[in-house]
Amino acid sequence: MEKQYFELVDLAARIKEGVAELFPEKIWVKGEIREWSPRSNGHCYLTLSQSLSGKPLAEMRAMIWKWHYPAVKTFFEEASGETLRAGITVLVRAQVNYSELYGVSLFIDDIDPAFTLGEKAMERRRTLEKLTAEGMMDLQKELSLPRLPRRLAVISAPTAAGLGDFRNHLENNPDGYAFELVLFEALMQGEGAPPSIISAFNQIAEDGGFDAVLLLRGGGSESDLACFDDYDLAVAIATCEVPVITAIGHDKDVHVADLVASASVKTPTALAALFLDIYVAEDEEITMLATAVDLAVTRRIAAEENRLVSIRSRIYFAANSLYSREESAVALREALISAADPRAILSRGYVLVTGRDNKVLKTASRVGVGDRIGVRFADGSLTARVEDVSQTDNDNTTA
């Protein structure tokens, strides 16, 4: 029995008819751009794919013809802030087409920027949820800067305008505060930025001895800054052993890198001001302490001077009192001495009698009859001879 079969071209024609009947109008298709290839002839060729847990599920060729490509690209990138490139998920409007030679393909004439923005927001939320579940969000918040941070590791592109602003503001400060800045060069936008920045973090960890790590960008479009929502980069920041401070330079959105860092500021210039403010605050505190010490010393000196004046007064009073007492005692002693002076006694009518040895005679027992004695009066003296000695209390008088 002869088998029924299709000529390949007939089968292709039937499939083409079926596709045209099934998809008579343009449809919206969601997929990830796996390959992106603008051509010199103005057309753009791409491959859309869908995968699950890294395993491909479907893949399809697509084209944007040159009469659509400039308008589609410009509108999408201006509205979403995202660059059309491989690796992003998009929602495209396309006509499903089947070619007998090339199979199924999509002719794209529009890409919805709002969908891509939503996808980015969803991816960002999933990243934050994962970091939170892993305990990464608070690791940097537990770190603190040293009292006077001086040695700073800077991750930035060497030609970034933000880096120049940061250096100028920090190094040319009017107070002359000195910092040591070590630059670790890295890509700061695009798909290569996260691994490049992570490599810089690894080098910083190897070198060691830094007080902080500063991640500087200096502004840019949303697509330029999308790399700072990367999960692996967030982990590198969170697990850094010293405080990480970001200054990516955006005014509206806060990126995942900002949220896991120890702190974040809007611009590199603001980051320089942050460190200068630390030193200014330290100077102000030192000034306040110096003022307080000066006041305390002044008060202590005044108190000691008052105490010395009081002690001096007490010493002066005590010395005067002692002098007066001693002066009175001396006067008393002088009076006693004067009263006991033989001349004073003699002036009152008494006489001083000396024996033959010229010593004062205090008793009659030392004198014998015939002894010569000396008699001294207040106004003169005489020598006499003893004619009689009496041991009684009667006066020795002669007729």
C-alpha positions as CSV (number, residue, x, y, z in Angstrom):
1,M,0.0,0.0,0.0
2,E,1.4,3.3,-1.0
3,K,2.0,5.7,1.9
4,Q,0.4,9.2,1.9
5,Y,2.9,12.0,2.3
6,F,3.4,15.8,1.9
7,E,5.9,17.4,-0.2
8,L,8.0,19.6,2.1
9,V,7.1,22.7,0.3
10,D,3.4,21.8,0.5
11,L,3.8,21.1,4.3
12,A,5.5,24.5,4.7
13,A,2.7,26.2,2.8
14,R,0.1,24.5,4.9
15,I,1.9,25.6,8.1
16,K,2.2,29.1,6.8
17,E,-1.5,29.2,6.1
18,G,-2.2,27.8,9.6
19,V,0.0,30.4,11.2
20,A,-1.7,33.2,9.2
21,E,-5.1,31.9,10.2
22,L,-4.1,31.4,13.9
23,F,-2.4,34.8,14.2
24,P,-4.1,37.1,11.7
25,E,-3.2,40.2,13.8
26,K,-0.2,41.4,15.7
27,I,0.1,40.0,19.2
28,W,2.1,41.0,22.4
29,V,4.8,38.5,23.3
30,K,7.0,38.4,26.4
31,G,10.5,37.1,26.3
32,E,14.1,37.8,27.2
33,I,16.5,39.2,24.6
34,R,19.1,36.5,24.3
35,E,20.9,37.8,21.3
36,W,20.8,41.4,20.0
37,S,22.4,42.3,16.7
38,P,21.7,45.7,15.0
39,R,23.0,45.5,11.4
40,S,24.7,48.1,9.2
41,N,21.8,47.9,6.8
42,G,19.5,49.4,9.4
43,H,17.6,46.2,10.4
44,C,18.0,44.7,13.9
45,Y,18.0,40.9,14.4
46,L,17.4,39.4,17.8
47,T,16.6,36.1,19.5
48,L,13.9,35.9,22.1
49,S,14.0,33.1,24.6
50,Q,12.3,31.9,27.8
51,S,13.8,29.7,30.4
52,L,13.1,28.2,33.8
53,S,15.8,27.9,36.5
54,G,18.3,28.4,33.7
55,K,16.9,25.7,31.5
56,P,15.7,26.9,28.0
57,L,12.1,26.3,27.3
58,A,11.6,28.1,24.0
59,E,13.5,30.3,21.6
60,M,12.4,32.3,18.5
61,R,14.0,34.5,15.9
62,A,12.8,38.1,15.6
63,M,13.5,41.2,13.5
64,I,12.9,44.9,13.7
65,W,12.9,46.3,10.2
66,K,14.9,49.5,9.6
67,W,11.7,51.5,9.0
68,H,10.6,50.7,12.6
69,Y,13.9,50.3,14.4
70,P,15.1,53.9,15.1
71,A,11.6,55.0,16.5
72,V,11.2,51.8,18.5
73,K,14.7,52.1,20.1
74,T,14.5,55.8,20.8
75,F,11.0,55.6,22.4
76,F,11.8,52.6,24.5
77,E,15.1,53.9,25.9
78,E,13.8,57.4,26.6
79,A,10.7,56.1,28.4
80,S,12.3,53.3,30.4
81,G,15.8,54.6,30.9
82,E,17.0,51.1,29.9
83,T,19.2,50.4,26.9
84,L,17.9,47.8,24.4
85,R,20.4,45.0,24.8
86,A,20.7,41.3,25.5
87,G,19.8,40.2,28.9
88,I,16.6,42.2,29.5
89,T,13.0,41.0,29.5
90,V,10.7,42.8,27.1
91,L,7.1,42.8,26.0
92,V,7.1,43.2,22.2
93,R,4.3,43.7,19.7
94,A,4.9,41.5,16.7
95,Q,3.4,39.8,13.7
96,V,3.9,36.1,13.8
97,N,5.4,35.0,10.5
98,Y,6.3,31.6,9.0
99,S,8.8,31.3,6.2
100,E,9.3,28.1,4.2
101,L,13.0,28.7,4.4
102,Y,13.5,30.2,7.8
103,G,10.7,28.9,9.9
104,V,8.7,30.9,12.5
105,S,9.8,34.4,13.3
106,L,8.5,37.6,14.8
107,F,8.4,40.9,13.0
108,I,8.5,43.5,15.9
109,D,7.2,47.0,15.5
110,D,6.8,48.1,19.2
111,I,8.3,47.4,22.6
112,D,6.4,48.4,25.8
113,P,8.8,50.3,28.1
114,A,6.3,50.2,31.0
115,F,6.5,46.4,31.1
116,T,10.3,46.4,31.3
117,L,10.1,49.0,34.1
118,G,7.7,46.7,35.9
119,E,10.0,43.7,35.3
120,K,13.0,45.7,36.7
121,A,10.9,46.6,39.8
122,M,9.9,43.0,40.3
123,E,13.5,41.8,39.9
124,R,14.6,44.4,42.4
125,R,12.0,43.4,44.9
126,R,13.0,39.7,44.5
127,T,16.6,40.7,45.1
128,L,15.7,42.6,48.3
129,E,13.6,39.8,49.6
130,K,16.4,37.3,49.0
131,L,19.0,39.6,50.7
132,T,16.6,40.1,53.7
133,A,16.0,36.3,54.0
134,E,19.8,35.8,54.0
135,G,20.3,38.4,56.7
136,M,22.4,40.6,54.4
137,M,20.5,43.9,54.8
138,D,21.7,44.7,58.3
139,L,25.3,43.4,58.3
140,Q,26.8,46.8,57.3
141,K,24.5,48.7,59.7
142,E,26.3,46.9,62.6
143,L,29.6,48.5,61.6
144,S,30.7,52.0,62.5
145,L,33.4,54.4,61.3
146,P,36.4,55.0,63.5
147,R,36.4,58.2,65.5
148,L,38.6,59.9,62.9
149,P,38.5,57.9,59.6
150,R,41.6,58.7,57.5
151,R,42.6,55.8,55.2
152,L,39.8,55.4,52.6
153,A,39.5,52.9,49.8
154,V,37.7,54.4,46.8
155,I,36.0,52.3,44.1
156,S,35.4,54.3,41.0
157,A,36.2,54.8,37.3
158,P,39.5,56.8,37.2
159,T,38.0,59.4,34.8
160,A,34.7,59.8,36.6
161,A,33.8,63.5,37.1
162,G,32.4,62.5,40.5
163,L,35.8,61.2,41.6
164,G,37.4,64.5,40.7
165,D,34.8,66.5,42.6
166,F,35.2,64.2,45.6
167,R,39.0,64.5,45.7
168,N,39.0,68.3,45.2
169,H,36.5,68.8,48.0
170,L,38.2,66.5,50.4
171,E,41.9,67.1,49.8
172,N,41.6,70.9,49.3
173,N,39.6,71.5,52.5
174,P,40.3,74.9,54.1
175,D,41.1,73.4,57.5
176,G,43.9,71.2,56.1
177,Y,42.5,67.9,57.3
178,A,44.7,65.1,55.8
179,F,43.3,61.9,54.3
180,E,44.9,58.9,52.6
181,L,42.9,58.0,49.5
182,V,43.6,54.7,47.6
183,L,41.8,54.3,44.3
184,F,40.6,50.8,43.1
185,E,39.6,51.2,39.5
186,A,36.4,49.5,38.3
187,L,33.7,49.7,35.6
188,M,30.8,51.7,36.9
189,Q,28.0,50.9,34.4
190,G,26.9,48.1,32.1
191,E,26.9,44.4,32.5
192,G,30.6,44.3,33.4
193,A,30.2,46.7,36.3
194,P,29.1,44.2,39.1
195,P,32.0,41.7,38.6
196,S,34.5,44.6,38.2
197,I,33.3,46.3,41.4
198,I,33.3,42.9,43.2
199,S,36.9,42.3,42.1
200,A,37.8,45.7,43.6
201,F,36.2,44.7,46.9
202,N,38.3,41.5,46.9
203,Q,41.5,43.5,46.3
204,I,40.6,45.9,49.2
205,A,40.1,42.9,51.5
206,E,43.5,41.6,50.5
207,D,45.3,44.9,51.1
208,G,43.4,45.6,54.4
209,G,43.9,48.5,56.8
210,F,41.2,50.7,55.5
211,D,38.8,52.7,57.7
212,A,36.0,52.7,55.0
213,V,35.2,51.8,51.4
214,L,33.6,54.5,49.2
215,L,31.7,53.5,46.1
216,L,31.6,56.6,43.8
217,R,29.7,56.9,40.5
218,G,28.6,60.5,40.0
219,G,25.2,60.2,38.4
220,G,23.8,58.8,35.2
221,S,20.7,57.5,33.5
222,E,18.6,54.7,35.0
223,S,20.1,52.2,32.6
224,D,23.6,53.3,33.6
225,L,22.8,52.8,37.2
226,A,20.9,49.5,36.9
227,C,24.1,47.6,37.8
228,F,23.8,48.8,41.4
229,D,20.7,46.6,41.8
230,D,22.8,43.5,41.2
231,Y,22.4,40.7,43.8
232,D,26.1,39.6,43.8
233,L,27.3,43.2,44.1
234,A,24.9,43.7,47.1
235,V,26.4,40.6,48.8
236,A,29.9,41.9,48.3
237,I,28.9,45.2,49.9
238,A,27.1,43.6,52.8
239,T,29.9,41.2,53.6
240,C,32.7,43.8,53.5
241,E,34.4,43.9,56.9
242,V,34.6,47.8,57.0
243,P,31.8,50.3,56.5
244,V,30.8,50.9,52.9
245,I,29.4,54.3,51.9
246,T,27.8,54.8,48.5
247,A,27.6,58.0,46.5
248,I,26.2,56.9,43.2
249,G,24.9,60.3,42.3
250,H,21.2,59.7,41.7
251,D,18.5,62.1,43.0
252,K,15.4,60.0,42.6
253,D,15.8,56.3,43.2
254,V,17.6,54.3,45.9
255,H,19.4,51.3,44.6
256,V,20.0,48.0,46.3
257,A,23.6,48.9,46.8
258,D,22.5,51.9,48.8
259,L,20.2,49.9,51.0
260,V,22.8,47.2,52.0
261,A,25.6,49.8,52.6
262,S,26.4,51.2,55.9
263,A,25.3,54.6,54.7
264,S,24.6,56.4,51.4
265,V,24.7,60.0,50.2
266,K,23.4,61.5,47.0
267,T,26.7,62.8,45.4
268,P,30.5,62.3,45.8
269,T,30.7,65.9,47.0
270,A,28.2,65.2,49.7
271,L,30.4,62.2,50.7
272,A,33.5,64.4,51.0
273,A,31.4,66.8,53.2
274,L,30.4,63.8,55.4
275,F,34.0,63.1,56.3
276,L,35.0,66.7,56.7
277,D,32.0,67.2,59.0
278,I,33.4,64.4,61.2
279,Y,36.7,66.3,61.6
280,V,34.9,69.6,62.1
281,A,32.8,68.1,64.9
282,E,35.9,66.6,66.5
283,D,37.5,70.0,66.4
284,E,34.5,71.6,67.9
285,E,34.4,69.0,70.7
286,I,38.1,69.6,71.4
287,T,37.5,73.3,71.5
288,M,34.6,72.9,73.9
289,L,36.7,70.6,76.1
290,A,39.6,73.1,76.0
291,T,37.2,75.9,77.0
292,A,35.8,73.8,79.8
293,V,39.3,72.9,81.0
294,D,40.4,76.5,80.8
295,L,37.3,77.6,82.8
296,A,37.9,74.8,85.3
297,V,41.5,75.8,85.7
298,T,40.6,79.5,86.0
299,R,38.1,78.7,88.7
300,R,40.5,76.4,90.5
301,I,43.2,79.1,90.4
302,A,40.8,81.7,91.7
303,A,39.7,79.3,94.5
304,E,43.3,78.5,95.4
305,E,44.2,82.2,95.4
306,N,41.2,82.9,97.7
307,R,42.3,80.0,99.9
308,L,45.9,81.3,100.0
309,V,44.6,84.8,100.9
310,S,42.6,83.2,103.7
311,I,45.5,81.2,104.9
312,R,47.8,84.2,104.7
313,S,45.3,86.2,106.7
314,R,45.1,83.5,109.3
315,I,48.9,83.1,109.4
316,Y,49.3,86.9,109.7
317,F,46.7,87.0,112.6
318,A,48.3,84.1,114.3
319,A,51.8,85.5,113.9
320,N,50.7,88.9,115.3
321,S,49.0,87.2,118.2
322,L,52.1,85.1,118.8
323,Y,54.3,88.1,118.5
324,S,52.2,90.1,121.0
325,R,52.3,87.2,123.4
326,E,56.0,86.8,123.1
327,E,56.5,90.5,123.3
328,S,54.5,90.6,126.6
329,A,56.5,87.6,127.9
330,V,59.7,89.3,127.0
331,A,58.6,92.5,128.7
332,L,57.6,90.4,131.8
333,R,61.0,88.7,131.7
334,E,62.7,92.0,131.3
335,A,60.8,93.4,134.3
336,L,61.7,90.3,136.4
337,I,65.3,90.6,135.3
338,S,65.3,94.3,136.1
339,A,63.7,93.7,139.4
340,A,66.3,91.0,140.2
341,D,69.2,93.3,139.1
342,P,71.5,93.9,142.1
343,R,71.8,97.5,141.2
344,A,68.1,97.9,141.5
345,I,68.2,96.2,144.9
346,L,71.0,98.4,146.0
347,S,69.1,101.4,145.0
348,R,66.4,100.5,147.4
349,G,68.9,100.7,150.4
350,Y,70.2,97.2,150.4
351,V,73.9,96.4,150.4
352,L,75.9,93.6,148.8
353,V,78.5,91.9,151.1
354,T,81.3,89.8,149.7
355,G,83.8,87.7,151.6
356,R,87.5,87.5,151.3
357,D,87.1,85.3,148.2
358,N,85.0,88.1,146.7
359,K,82.0,85.9,146.6
360,V,78.6,87.2,147.8
361,L,78.0,86.2,151.4
362,K,74.6,84.7,151.8
363,T,75.1,83.4,155.4
364,A,77.0,84.6,158.5
365,S,78.5,81.1,159.0
366,R,81.0,81.8,156.3
367,V,82.5,84.8,158.1
368,G,84.8,84.8,161.1
369,V,86.0,87.5,163.5
370,G,88.8,89.5,161.9
371,D,87.8,88.6,158.3
372,R,87.8,91.4,155.8
373,I,84.5,91.9,154.0
374,G,83.5,94.1,151.1
375,V,80.3,96.1,151.3
376,R,78.8,97.5,148.1
377,F,76.2,100.3,148.1
378,A,74.3,101.8,145.2
379,D,76.7,104.7,145.1
380,G,80.0,103.0,146.1
381,S,81.7,100.4,148.2
382,L,83.9,100.0,151.3
383,T,86.1,97.4,153.0
384,A,85.5,96.4,156.7
385,R,86.8,94.0,159.2
386,V,84.5,91.7,161.3
387,E,84.6,92.3,164.9
388,D,81.9,90.0,166.0
389,V,79.7,87.3,164.4
390,S,76.3,86.5,165.8
391,Q,74.2,83.5,164.6
392,T,70.9,84.9,165.9
393,D,68.2,86.9,164.0
394,N,69.0,90.0,166.0
395,D,70.4,92.9,164.3
396,N,74.1,93.3,164.6
397,T,74.3,96.8,165.8
398,T,77.2,98.6,167.6
399,A,76.9,101.4,170.1
